Amino acid sequence: MQKIKSLMARQGLKSPQESMSDLSPVENLRIPSKEELRELREQPIDPQAEQEMIESIAEVYYSCDSFDMVKHELEKLPPELDLQELEDHRDTLKKQQAAVSKKVADLILEKQPAYVKELERVTALQTNLQLAAVICTNARRQLGVSKEGFTEASLGLLANQRKRQLLTGLLKSLRTIKTLQRTDVRLSEMLEEEDYPGAIQLCLECQKAASTFKHYSCISELNSKLQDTLEQIEEQLDVALSKTCKHFDVSHYTKVQLAYTLLGKTQTAMDQLHMHFTQAIHNTVFQVVLGYVELCAGNADTKFQKMQYKDLCTHITPDSYIPCLTDLCKALWEVMLSYHSTMQWHEELDNKEGPATQGNGTMRSHKKSDYSLNKGTAPILTNTTLNVIRLLGKYMQMMNILKPIAFDVIHCVSQLFDYYLYAVYTFFGRNDMYESSGLGLISSRLRTTLNRIQENLIDMAADPASVVTAGVEDRKEKVPTPHLSQLVVLTKSGTLYGLAQRVVATESLVFLAEQFDSLQAHLDSMMPAVKKPFLQQFYSQTVSTASELRKPIYWIVAAKAIDYEQMLLMMSGVKWDIREIMSQHNVYVDILLKEFEQFNAQLGDVSRQVRIPLAVSNVLWEHCIRLANRTLVEGYANVKKCSNEGRALMQLDFQQFLMKLERLTDLRPIPDKEFVETYIKAYYLTENDMEQFIKNHREYSMKQLANLVNVCLGSHINKKARQKLLSAIDDIDRPKR
């Protein structure tokens, strides 16, 4: 390489790097002259000999640019020098140098045009780079001016304004949060002032505000706290309502009623008020009589507090009878006066509101319990329903063209609908255990229809091949029993026991029945006159019963969705023979309400798969509430000992259950509400009234009526009278409702 460089220096050539470092935009490049290159090329040498000469050069000469060839050659000299050998070696080196020089000269001449062209491009590039440097310098200078004059000033102002807006919003939020956190103090003050409407209004507004700022950690738990506060206000409202039973105050009662109106629970207020008046009457007369009895008895060690009111009255002496009766009438007069004032208040309110607001029913707006993904009312259909409707359309065209066979076609169509109805009932509604519950789930008309279909259309034989020849004629129009697909699972609690599948199957059948209803007039016009009774019978006995399948089908879901057995077990552990009026309900009520809340949430989950129409949700809620109320009565009927205060506690438990239940459903009135209330109030009946009660109320079981006789009347009647009432229970035929 050093040789090449020295050769290029001797020839006046420069390397590309050296050329570029010496170049300027106005300098001319020094190109080797053709004469100089030709001098090297014209030296006579054989090309093959030249190539052999180049190949004979030792590899060490190509090792690196810093290789010292003089030192290398000197080190190769032998200890004893021979002039002839030195001259021969010198000639060889010269020949090698000449060959390399010639080779380089050839390559330079060969690449000279490209070399010159590349140098021109490099020169042009250098010029462009210098121009770009000037442009970049100017641009940077102008950007600096823009940064100082616009970016840092204007955008800085915008950023500061944005920060100001954010901080202003944050300050507003912080003030709201501060106000929310001080709500408890203000609520306590308002409750002490008995400003119940203001407290409820404030609590509802705070709940709304808390939901807006729920993303703040300090507000995350405020909603639940406000809900607890609202429930506490309701409890204090109930206490305030009870005070009106003895000392009615217009201002006080108006506040209480306005508070219940804000809560949307005016009906609950009326129910509670009736219960409080009942308790007020009982407590008032008991305390008056108890005072005279204890006064007459003196220091006698008798436990009058634990006596029943009727037994307590037997201890009134003749001397104290008139004063006791007088005081008793005065005390009852106070209660009756409060009751009269209460009635007068409501009459005046009705007169002020006028007839436009009367007859509306409870001043309360309800949301519709339509568990659906949207508010649309699109029909719920299966492919089977669509196929039947398509077939019906084709058959109607056939009847229109071939009128003589119209009856046969309609007869076959009716069999198709019969089989569909029977299949839906068999898959989703047949359950002997629940059918015996006595709630009239299947009407006599529906049961007759199902039995007729099974007898006339369904082949119940297990093995068709085993049927004798005589029976084949009877089975020619029968079809096999339908079978449910194994993919449909109806036993999982997480899906509410296949509620989605039940809804789709049942509601699509109801939709099909509605389509048949709309076609009745058209089909009737195609039927021969003598065959029209068949069509009318088909509509009255089959088509109209389709919607009745909802009760048995959804009953199975309702019977499994709530753990009624757990509630019975918890009720059995409650002590009912208490001697003090309780202000707190029992735990089993809260457990039952949690079950209903979970049921409500599961309905919402199912609605994400299929829309649950209002009619379906109403049937489900009705079933669940009926079962719960009947379980309550059954639990009360299992009580062995019960006092007046215990019965009052039963009323308190039931009212608490109703009050919380109304938040979960808009079903009004609450099903079987009177069924529970009537049973609880039967405790206060006398012997003669109980006998009439047994005759009139056949909805209660023999066990439930027997409990009223044994526990409620208890020691008030003798053994003969008790046996008479029990015999009356046994003698009465009690059809299931």
C-alpha positions in Angstrom: 0.0 0.0 0.0 2.9 2.4 0.8 4.3 1.6 -2.6 1.0 2.5 -4.2 1.0 5.8 -2.3 4.6 6.6 -3.2 3.9 5.7 -6.8 0.8 8.0 -6.9 2.9 10.7 -5.3 5.5 10.4 -7.9 2.9 10.4 -10.7 1.2 13.5 -9.1 -2.0 11.7 -8.0 -3.8 12.0 -4.7 -6.0 9.7 -2.8 -9.8 10.6 -2.8 -9.6 11.6 0.9 -6.6 13.9 0.2 -8.2 15.3 -2.9 -11.4 16.1 -0.9 -9.5 17.8 1.8 -7.7 20.0 -0.7 -10.7 20.8 -2.8 -12.6 24.0 -2.8 -15.6 25.0 -4.9 -13.3 27.1 -7.2 -10.2 24.8 -7.4 -9.5 22.7 -10.5 -8.6 19.1 -9.8 -5.1 17.9 -10.8 -5.6 14.9 -13.0 -2.6 12.7 -13.9 -1.5 13.4 -17.5 -1.9 10.8 -20.1 1.8 11.0 -20.9 2.7 10.0 -17.4 0.3 7.1 -17.4 1.4 6.1 -20.9 5.0 5.9 -19.8 4.1 3.3 -17.3 2.0 1.3 -19.7 4.5 1.3 -22.6 7.1 -0.5 -20.7 7.3 -3.8 -22.5 6.3 -6.9 -20.4 4.5 -10.1 -20.9 1.1 -10.0 -19.3 1.5 -13.6 -18.0 5.0 -12.8 -16.7 3.6 -9.7 -15.2 0.9 -11.6 -13.3 3.4 -14.2 -12.2 5.6 -11.4 -10.9 2.8 -9.8 -8.9 1.8 -13.2 -7.4 5.4 -13.8 -6.4 5.3 -10.8 -4.0 5.2 -12.0 -0.4 2.0 -11.7 1.5 3.7 -9.6 4.2 3.9 -6.6 1.8 0.0 -6.5 1.9 -0.3 -6.9 5.6 -0.7 -3.2 6.7 0.1 0.4 5.7 2.7 0.7 8.5 4.8 -2.2 7.2 8.5 -1.2 7.0 9.7 -3.0 3.8 13.3 -1.6 4.1 13.6 -3.1 7.6 12.1 -6.3 6.4 14.5 -6.6 3.5 17.5 -5.8 5.7 16.5 -8.4 8.2 16.4 -11.0 5.4 20.0 -10.5 4.5 22.3 -13.5 5.3 25.2 -13.0 7.7 27.6 -13.3 4.8 26.7 -11.0 1.9 27.2 -12.1 -1.8 27.2 -9.2 -4.2 25.7 -11.3 -7.1 22.9 -12.5 -4.9 22.2 -9.0 -3.7 22.0 -7.7 -7.3 19.8 -10.5 -8.4 17.4 -9.9 -5.4 17.5 -6.2 -6.2 16.6 -6.8 -9.8 13.7 -9.1 -8.7 12.3 -6.4 -6.4 12.6 -3.8 -9.2 10.7 -6.1 -11.5 8.0 -6.6 -8.9 7.8 -2.9 -8.3 7.6 -2.2 -12.0 4.8 -4.8 -12.4 2.8 -3.3 -9.5 3.3 0.2 -10.8 2.1 -0.8 -14.2 -0.9 -2.6 -12.8 -1.8 0.5 -10.8 -1.4 2.7 -13.7 -3.7 0.5 -15.8 -6.3 0.5 -13.1 -6.1 4.3 -12.7 -6.6 4.8 -16.4 -9.4 2.4 -16.5 -11.3 4.1 -13.5 -10.3 7.7 -14.3 -13.7 8.7 -15.9 -15.7 7.4 -12.9 -13.1 8.9 -10.5 -13.6 12.3 -12.1 -17.3 12.0 -12.2 -17.5 11.0 -8.5 -15.2 14.0 -7.6 -17.7 16.3 -9.4 -20.6 14.8 -7.4 -18.7 15.3 -4.2 -17.9 18.9 -5.1 -21.6 19.5 -5.8 -22.6 17.8 -2.5 -20.1 20.0 -0.7 -21.7 23.1 -2.2 -25.2 22.0 -1.3 -24.1 21.2 2.2 -22.7 24.7 2.6 -26.0 26.2 1.3 -28.0 23.9 3.7 -25.8 25.1 6.6 -26.7 28.7 5.8 -30.4 27.8 5.6 -30.4 25.9 8.9 -28.6 28.8 10.6 -31.2 31.2 9.4 -34.0 28.9 10.4 -32.7 28.4 13.9 -32.3 32.1 14.3 -36.0 32.6 13.3 -37.2 29.7 15.4 -35.4 31.3 18.4 -37.3 34.6 17.7 -40.6 32.7 17.5 -39.9 30.7 20.7 -39.2 33.9 22.6 -42.0 36.0 21.0 -44.8 33.4 20.7 -44.3 29.9 22.1 -43.1 30.7 25.6 -45.3 33.7 26.0 -48.6 32.7 24.3 -48.6 29.0 25.0 -47.4 29.7 28.5 -50.5 31.9 29.0 -52.7 29.1 27.7 -51.1 26.5 29.9 -51.5 28.8 32.9 -55.1 29.4 32.0 -55.7 25.7 31.7 -54.1 25.1 35.1 -56.3 27.8 36.5 -59.5 26.2 35.2 -58.4 22.8 36.5 -57.6 24.2 39.9 -60.9 26.2 39.9 -62.8 23.0 39.2 -60.8 21.1 41.8 -61.6 23.9 44.3 -65.2 23.6 43.6 -65.1 19.8 44.0 -63.2 20.2 47.3 -65.8 22.6 48.6 -68.6 20.2 47.6 -66.7 17.3 49.3 -66.2 19.4 52.4 -69.9 20.2 52.4 -70.7 16.5 51.9 -68.4 15.5 54.8 -70.3 18.0 57.0 -73.6 16.6 56.1 -73.8 14.3 59.1 -73.7 17.2 61.5 -76.4 19.1 59.6 -78.6 15.9 59.3 -78.3 15.3 63.1 -79.4 18.9 63.7 -82.4 18.6 61.4 -83.4 15.3 63.0 -83.3 17.0 66.4 -85.4 19.7 65.1 -87.8 17.0 63.7 -87.3 18.5 60.2 -87.7 15.1 58.6 -88.6 16.3 55.0 -85.5 18.6 55.0 -83.3 15.8 56.3 -84.5 13.4 53.6 -84.2 16.0 50.9 -80.7 16.8 52.0 -79.7 13.1 52.2 -81.1 12.4 48.7 -79.2 15.4 47.2 -76.0 14.3 49.0 -76.4 10.8 47.5 -76.7 12.3 44.0 -73.7 14.5 44.6 -71.7 11.7 46.1 -72.3 9.6 43.0 -70.9 12.4 40.9 -67.7 12.5 43.0 -67.4 8.8 43.6 -64.0 8.7 41.8 -62.5 10.4 44.9 -61.3 8.0 47.5 -62.6 10.1 50.3 -66.2 9.9 48.8 -66.1 6.2 47.9 -67.7 5.1 51.2 -70.0 8.1 51.6 -72.8 6.6 49.5 -73.2 3.5 51.8 -73.0 5.8 54.8 -75.7 8.0 53.4 -77.9 5.0 52.7 -77.5 3.9 56.3 -78.4 7.5 57.4 -81.5 7.3 55.2 -82.5 4.1 56.8 -81.9 5.6 60.2 -84.2 8.5 59.3 -86.8 6.0 58.3 -86.6 4.4 61.7 -86.9 7.7 63.4 -89.8 8.6 61.1 -91.5 5.4 62.3 -91.0 6.5 65.9 -92.3 10.0 65.1 -95.3 8.4 63.4 -96.1 6.3 66.5 -96.3 9.5 68.6 -99.3 10.8 66.7 -101.4 7.9 68.0 -101.8 9.5 71.4 -101.0 13.1 70.9 -101.8 14.3 67.4 -100.1 17.5 66.2 -100.9 18.9 62.8 -97.5 20.4 62.2 -95.7 17.2 63.4 -97.9 14.9 61.4 -97.6 17.1 58.2 -93.8 16.8 58.4 -94.0 13.1 58.8 -96.3 12.6 55.9 -94.3 14.9 53.7 -91.2 12.9 54.6 -92.9 9.6 53.6 -94.0 11.2 50.4 -90.4 12.2 49.5 -89.4 8.6 50.2 -92.3 7.4 48.0 -93.7 5.3 50.8 -97.1 6.8 51.7 -98.7 3.4 51.6 -96.0 2.1 54.0 -96.8 5.0 56.3 -100.5 4.0 56.3 -99.6 0.4 57.1 -97.3 1.4 59.9 -99.8 3.9 61.3 -102.5 1.2 61.5 -100.0 -1.1 63.4 -99.1 1.8 65.7 -102.7 2.5 66.5 -103.3 -1.2 67.3 -100.3 -1.2 69.6 -101.3 2.1 71.2 -104.7 0.7 72.0 -103.3 -2.4 73.5 -100.6 -0.7 75.5 -102.9 2.0 76.8 -105.6 -0.2 78.1 -103.1 -2.7 79.5 -101.2 0.0 81.4 -104.4 1.5 82.8 -105.8 -1.8 84.0 -102.4 -2.9 85.3 -102.1 0.2 87.4 -105.5 -0.4 89.1 -104.7 -4.2 89.6 -101.4 -3.5 91.2 -103.0 -0.8 93.4 -105.7 -3.2 94.5 -103.3 -6.1 95.1 -101.1 -4.1 97.3 -97.9 -5.9 98.1 -99.1 -9.3 96.8 -96.4 -11.1 94.9 -98.3 -11.6 91.7 -96.6 -11.3 88.2 -99.3 -9.1 86.7 -96.9 -7.9 83.9 -96.9 -11.3 82.3 -100.6 -11.8 82.3 -102.8 -11.6 79.3 -105.1 -8.6 79.2 -108.2 -10.7 79.6 -106.8 -12.4 82.7 -105.6 -9.1 84.1 -109.1 -7.7 84.0 -110.4 -10.5 86.3 -108.3 -9.0 89.1 -110.2 -5.7 89.1 -112.2 -5.4 92.3 -115.7 -4.1 92.4 -114.6 -0.9 94.2 -112.1 0.0 91.5 -114.2 -1.1 88.5 -115.9 2.3 87.9 -112.7 4.4 88.3 -110.8 2.0 86.2 -113.4 2.0 83.5 -113.5 5.8 83.6 -109.8 6.1 83.2 -109.8 3.5 80.5 -112.4 5.4 78.5 -110.4 8.6 78.9 -107.2 6.9 77.7 -109.1 5.4 74.7 -110.7 8.7 74.1 -107.2 10.2 73.6 -106.3 7.5 71.1 -109.7 7.9 69.2 -109.3 11.7 69.2 -105.8 11.3 67.5 -107.3 8.8 65.1 -110.1 11.2 64.2 -107.7 14.1 63.8 -105.6 11.9 61.5 -108.6 11.0 59.3 -109.6 14.7 59.2 -106.1 15.7 58.1 -106.3 13.2 55.2 -109.8 14.3 54.2 -108.7 17.9 54.1 -105.7 16.9 52.0 -107.9 15.1 49.5 -110.2 18.2 49.2 -107.2 20.4 48.5 -105.7 18.1 45.8 -109.1 17.8 44.1 -110.6 15.0 42.1 -107.7 15.2 39.6 -105.4 13.5 42.0 -107.9 11.2 43.6 -108.1 7.6 42.5 -104.4 7.6 41.4 -103.6 5.1 44.1 -99.8 5.5 47.1 -98.7 9.4 45.0 -95.8 7.3 43.9 -94.3 6.8 40.5 -92.9 3.4 39.6 -90.4 2.3 37.2 -91.3 -0.7 35.0 -89.6 -3.9 36.0 -88.7 -4.7 32.4 -85.3 -6.3 32.7 -84.0 -5.7 29.2 -81.0 -4.5 27.4 -83.1 -1.7 25.8 -86.6 -0.3 26.0 -87.6 -2.0 22.8 -90.6 -4.4 22.7 -89.3 -6.8 20.0 -90.9 -10.2 20.2 -89.0 -13.1 21.7 -89.1 -15.9 19.1 -87.7 -19.3 18.5 -87.0 -20.9 15.1 -89.9 -23.3 15.8 -92.4 -20.4 16.2 -91.1 -18.8 13.0 -91.4 -22.1 11.1 -94.9 -22.7 12.4 -96.0 -19.2 11.3 -94.4 -19.8 7.8 -96.3 -23.1 7.5 -99.5 -21.5 8.6 -99.1 -18.9 5.9 -98.7 -21.7 3.2 -101.6 -23.7 4.6 -103.8 -20.6 4.5 -103.0 -20.2 0.8 -103.9 -23.9 0.3 -107.2 -23.4 2.1 -108.0 -20.4 0.0 -107.4 -22.4 -3.2 -108.7 -25.8 -2.1 -111.7 -24.8 0.1 -113.1 -28.4 0.5 -110.0 -29.4 2.5 -110.0 -26.3 4.7 -111.2 -28.2 7.8 -108.6 -30.9 7.4 -105.9 -28.3 7.1 -107.0 -26.4 10.2 -107.4 -29.7 12.1 -103.7 -30.5 11.3 -102.6 -27.0 12.2 -104.4 -27.3 15.6 -102.6 -30.5 16.2 -99.3 -28.8 15.5 -100.1 -26.0 18.0 -101.2 -28.6 20.5 -97.9 -30.5 20.2 -96.0 -27.2 20.6 -97.9 -26.3 23.7 -97.5 -29.8 25.2 -93.7 -29.8 24.4 -93.1 -26.4 26.2 -95.1 -27.6 29.2 -93.3 -31.0 29.3 -89.8 -29.4 29.0 -90.2 -26.4 31.4 -93.4 -26.6 33.5 -93.9 -30.2 34.6 -92.9 -30.7 38.2 -95.1 -32.8 40.4 -93.5 -31.6 43.6 -94.4 -28.0 43.0 -97.8 -28.7 41.4 -98.9 -30.0 44.8 -98.1 -26.8 46.6 -101.7 -25.7 46.6 -101.3 -22.3 44.9 -103.4 -23.2 41.8 -100.5 -22.9 39.4 -102.3 -24.9 36.7 -105.9 -24.0 36.1 -108.5 -26.7 35.6 -108.9 -25.5 32.0 -105.2 -25.8 31.3 -105.0 -29.2 33.0 -108.0 -30.5 30.9 -106.3 -29.2 27.8 -103.0 -30.9 28.6 -104.7 -34.2 29.4 -106.7 -34.0 26.2 -103.5 -33.4 24.1 -101.7 -36.3 25.8 -104.6 -38.7 25.3 -105.3 -37.8 21.7 -101.9 -36.8 20.2 -99.0 -38.2 22.3 -97.9 -41.8 21.9 -97.0 -42.8 25.4 -95.8 -46.4 24.5 -92.2 -47.0 25.4 -91.6 -49.5 22.6 -93.7 -49.0 19.4 -92.8 -52.5 18.2 -94.4 -54.1 21.2 -97.9 -52.6 20.5 -100.4 -55.2 19.4 -101.9 -54.8 15.9 -105.3 -53.8 17.3 -103.7 -50.7 18.9 -102.0 -49.5 15.7 -105.2 -48.0 14.3 -105.6 -45.9 17.5 -102.0 -44.7 17.2 -101.9 -43.7 13.6 -102.3 -40.0 14.3 -100.2 -40.0 17.5 -96.6 -38.7 17.7 -93.8 -39.6 20.1 -93.3 -37.7 23.4 -91.0 -34.7 22.9 -87.5 -34.8 24.3 -85.5 -31.8 25.5 -82.0 -31.3 24.0 -79.1 -32.2 26.4 -77.6 -28.8 25.6 -80.3 -27.1 27.6 -79.4 -27.2 31.3 -82.1 -26.3 33.8 -80.5 -27.2 37.1 -77.8 -24.5 37.6 -78.6 -21.8 40.2 -76.2 -19.4 38.5 -78.5 -19.1 35.4 -81.6 -19.0 37.6 -82.3 -22.6 36.5 -82.4 -21.9 32.8 -84.5 -18.8 33.1 -83.3 -17.5 29.7 -84.3 -20.7 27.9 -87.7 -20.8 29.8 -88.4 -17.2 28.8 -87.6 -17.8 25.1 -89.7 -21.0 25.0 -92.7 -19.6 26.9 -92.9 -16.1 25.4 -92.4 -17.4 21.8 -95.4 -19.8 22.4 -97.4 -16.8 23.8 -96.5 -14.8 20.7 -97.6 -17.7 18.4 -101.0 -17.8 20.3 -101.4 -14.0 19.7 -100.8 -14.5 16.0 -103.5 -17.3 16.0 -105.8 -14.8 17.7 -105.4 -12.2 15.0 -106.2 -14.9 12.4 -109.3 -16.2 14.0 -111.8 -14.2 11.9 -110.0 -15.2 8.7 -109.8 -18.9 9.6 -113.5 -18.8 10.6 -114.5 -17.5 7.2 -112.8 -20.5 5.5 -114.4 -23.1 7.7 -117.6 -24.9 6.7 -120.6 -23.9 8.9 -120.9 -27.3 10.4 -117.2 -27.3 11.4 -117.0 -23.9 13.0 -117.7 -25.2 16.5 -114.4 -27.1 16.2 -112.5 -23.9 15.5 -114.2 -22.1 18.4 -113.3 -25.0 20.7 -109.7 -24.9 19.6 -109.4 -21.2 20.4 -111.2 -21.4 23.7 -109.5 -24.5 25.1 -106.0 -24.4 23.6 -105.0 -21.0 22.1 -106.3 -19.0 25.1 -104.5 -21.2 27.6 -100.9 -20.6 26.2 -100.3 -17.6 28.5 -101.4 -19.7 31.5 -98.2 -21.7 31.1 -96.2 -18.8 32.6 -97.3 -19.7 36.1 -96.1 -23.3 36.3 -93.0 -22.6 34.3 -91.7 -19.6 36.2 -92.9 -21.1 39.5 -90.1 -23.6 39.4 -87.5 -20.8 39.1 -89.2 -18.9 42.0 -89.3 -21.9 44.2 -85.6 -22.5 43.9 -84.3 -18.9 43.7 -85.0 -18.1 47.4 -83.8 -20.3 50.3 -87.2 -20.5 52.1 -86.1 -23.4 54.3 -83.3 -21.3 55.7 -85.8 -18.6 56.7 -88.0 -21.2 58.4 -85.0 -22.5 60.3 -84.0 -18.9 61.5 -87.6 -18.1 62.5 -87.7 -21.2 64.7 -84.9 -19.7 66.8 -86.7 -16.5 67.6 -88.2 -16.0 71.0 -91.8 -14.8 70.7 -93.0 -14.8 74.3 -91.4 -11.5 75.1 -92.8 -8.9 77.6 -91.6 -5.7 76.0 -92.5 -4.0 72.8 -89.4 -4.3 70.5 -88.2 -1.5 68.3 -85.8 -3.6 66.2 -86.9 -6.3 63.8 -85.4 -9.8 63.7 -82.4 -10.9 61.6 -84.3 -13.4 59.5 -86.0 -10.4 57.8 -82.6 -9.0 56.7 -81.5 -12.4 55.4 -84.6 -12.8 53.4 -84.2 -9.3 51.9 -80.7 -10.2 50.9 -82.0 -13.2 49.1 -84.4 -11.0 47.2 -81.6 -8.5 46.3 -79.5 -11.4 44.9 -82.5 -12.6 43.0 -83.0 -9.1 41.6 -79.3 -9.0 40.5 -79.6 -12.4 38.8 -82.6 -11.2 36.8 -80.4 -8.4 35.6 -77.7 -10.8 34.6 -80.2 -13.0 32.7 -81.5 -9.9 30.9 -78.1 -9.5 29.3 -78.8 -12.7 27.4 -82.5 -12.3 26.6 -85.0 -9.5 27.4 -87.3 -10.3 30.3 -90.7 -8.8 29.5 -92.7 -7.0 32.2 -95.3 -9.8 32.3 -92.6 -12.4 33.0 -90.9 -10.3 35.7 -94.2 -9.7 37.4 -95.0 -13.4 37.5 -91.6 -14.2 38.9 -91.8 -11.5 41.6 -95.4 -12.6 42.4 -94.3 -16.2 42.9 -91.3 -15.3 45.0 -93.3 -12.9 47.2 -96.2 -15.4 47.6 -93.8 -18.1 48.7 -92.0 -15.8 51.1 -95.3 -14.7 52.7 -96.5 -18.2 53.0 -93.2 -19.2 54.5 -93.7 -16.4 57.0 -97.1 -17.7 58.0 -95.7 -21.2 58.3 -93.0 -19.9 60.5 -95.5 -18.1 62.7 -97.6 -21.2 62.8 -94.6 -23.2 64.3 -94.5 -20.9 67.3 -95.1 -22.7 70.6 -95.4 -19.7 72.9 -96.3 -16.1 72.0 -97.3 -13.0 73.9 -99.0 -9.8 72.8 -95.6 -8.2 72.4 -94.5 -11.2 70.4 -97.3 -10.6 67.9 -96.4 -6.9 67.8 -92.9 -8.0 66.9 -94.3 -10.2 64.1 -96.1 -7.1 62.7 -92.8 -5.1 63.0 -90.9 -7.8 61.1 -93.5 -8.0 58.4 -93.7 -4.3 57.9 -89.9 -4.0 57.7 -90.0 -6.7 55.1 -92.7 -4.9 53.1 -90.9 -1.6 53.3 -87.6 -2.9 52.0 -89.3 -5.1 49.4 -91.1 -2.1 47.8 -87.7 -0.8 46.7 -86.9 -3.9 44.7 -90.2 -4.3 42.8 -93.0 -2.2 41.5 -95.5 -5.0 41.8 -98.5 -3.5 43.6 -100.3 -4.5 45.6 -97.8 -6.9 47.3 -99.2 -10.4 46.7 -100.6 -12.2 49.8 -99.9 -9.2 52.0 -103.3 -9.7 53.6 -102.6 -13.4 54.0 -99.9 -12.6 56.5 -101.5 -9.6 58.2 -104.8 -11.5 58.7 -103.0 -14.4 60.3 -101.1 -12.1 62.7 -104.2 -10.2 63.7 -106.1 -13.4 64.4 -104.2 -13.5 67.7 -106.5 -10.9 69.1 -109.7 -12.9 68.4 -112.0 -14.2 71.0 -113.4 -17.8 71.1 -116.5 -17.0 69.2 -114.6 -14.8 66.7 -112.1 -17.7 66.2 -114.9 -20.1 65.3 -116.2 -17.7 62.6 -112.6 -17.1 61.4 -112.0 -20.8 60.9 -115.2 -21.0 58.7 -114.4 -17.9 56.6 -110.6 -18.4 56.0 -110.1 -21.6 54.2 -106.8 -20.4 52.7 -105.0 -21.4 55.8 -103.9 -25.0 56.4 -105.2 -27.1 59.3 -101.9 -26.8 61.1 -101.9 -23.0 60.8 -105.5 -22.8 62.2 -104.7 -25.3 64.9 -101.8 -23.1 66.0 -104.1 -20.2 66.4 -106.4 -22.2 68.6 -103.6 -23.7 70.8 -101.2 -20.8 71.0 -103.3 -17.7 70.5 -106.3 -18.6 72.6 -104.1 -20.7 74.8 -105.2 -20.6 78.4 -108.1 -18.3 77.7 -110.4 -21.2 76.8 -111.1 -24.5 78.5 -110.3 -27.9 77.1 -113.8 -28.5 75.8 -113.9 -25.3 73.9 -110.5 -25.9 72.4 -111.5 -29.4 71.3 -114.6 -27.9 69.7 -112.6 -25.5 67.6 -110.1 -28.2 66.6 -113.0 -30.4 65.5 -114.4 -27.5 63.4 -111.0 -27.4 61.7 -111.0 -31.1 60.9 -114.6 -31.0 59.7 -114.2 -28.2 57.2 -113.3 -29.2 53.6 -110.4 -27.0 52.7 -109.8 -26.7 48.9 -106.3 -25.5 48.0 -106.2 -21.9 46.7 
